[in-house]
Amino acid sequence: MKNLKYLQLFDAYGPLLTEHQRELCELYYMCDLSLTEIAEQKGVSKQSVSDTLAKSRALLDAYEEKLHHNEINQRESLAVSAMLTRVLRALETFERVHPEYTEEIEKIVSLLQLDTEHSAVITTRRDPGEPD
């Protein structure tokens, strides 16, 4: 991926761009095509593609500056991650005190697991040998 920041901004604000801007952003950020490849595919100059992408980035930055969607989203993701980490640690403590509930705790932990796309944000259970 060329730039995660603009991919996230495009995901949030892409519908606010013109159809042409959206198409070029999709080809550049999502399909990972070069400026030359996009220019050839669209029948325009490489400079035109570059200018359109620069204008699109400026618009995406302006939308984020005014609306703060990604900023809020990242802050909330961190809050959820911290909360899940606290819940998992509390479950670990409870399991050490009440080993008879291990099976139920494992079921709860499995319900808290997110798909791998989002799991990097969440601190998982500690290894048994890891200090508290």
FITORGU-106545 format. One record per residue (C-alpha): residue in three letters; x negated, y negated, z. Coordinates in steps of 0.05 Angstrom, whole numbers, plus 5000, padded with zeros to 4 digits. Each point is the difference from the previous one (the first is absolute). Last residue first. Layout:
// FITORGU-106545
ALAXYZ
...
END
This chain:
// FITORGU-106545
ASP495251975710
PRO493950394975
GLU500450404935
GLY499250765008
PRO507350154988
ASP500049574937
ARG504249385008
ARG506849944969
THR500549564939
THR498749264994
ILE504949744949
VAL498249544943
ALA496750564960
SER506450395005
HIS503749574950
GLU498550354934
THR499150665038
ASP507450045018
LEU501949805069
GLN499750425063
LEU504649815057
LEU504750594989
SER494050485004
VAL498249695067
ILE507050145026
LYS499650724978
GLU493150075032
ILE502849725064
GLU505550525000
GLU495050564992
THR495349725053
TYR505649925053
GLU497250535047
PRO493449634999
HIS503149475046
VAL494449555027
ARG495550084939
GLU506249954954
PHE502249365034
THR493249694989
GLU500150204926
LEU507149744993
ALA497849335029
ARG494249984951
LEU504750144942
VAL504949465023
ARG494349495009
THR497350164930
LEU507049934971
MET500749315032
ALA493349784974
SER501650234930
VAL506849675002
ALA496849345021
LEU494750064946
SER505350124948
GLU503949405026
ARG494049554992
GLN498750274930
ASN507349894979
ILE500149305030
GLU493749804960
ASN502850354938
HIS506549625003
HIS497049325019
LEU505449614962
LYS496549354982
GLU492750214997
GLU502150674971
TYR503949674944
ALA494149544985
ASP495150584998
LEU504650384952
LEU500549384957
ALA492549904998
ARG499050744984
SER505049944943
LYS496549394972
ALA493350375002
LEU503350614967
THR503049574945
ASP493349654988
SER496250664996
VAL505150304953
SER499849384956
GLN492450015001
LYS500150734976
SER504149784942
VAL506950284985
GLY502650614964
LYS502950315063
GLN496150664997
GLU493649674975
ALA500449455053
ILE501450515055
GLU494150434979
THR495449394998
LEU502249755068
SER498650695028
LEU505550505018
ASP500850245072
CYS507150254988
MET502549685065
TYR496049365004
TYR498649824928
LEU505850324963
GLU504949825055
CYS497449295004
LEU500649934924
GLU507250255000
ARG501949575060
GLN497249374968
HIS503850144936
GLU506550135038
THR499249355038
LEU497950055073
LEU504850005058
PRO501250754994
GLY492650115014
TYR500549685069
ALA499250575049
ASP496750534956
PHE496049474965
LEU497549755067
GLN498050705020
LEU496450114933
TYR497049315008
LYS496950175067
LEU497950704978
ASN495649734946
LYS497550414941
MET502750685019
END
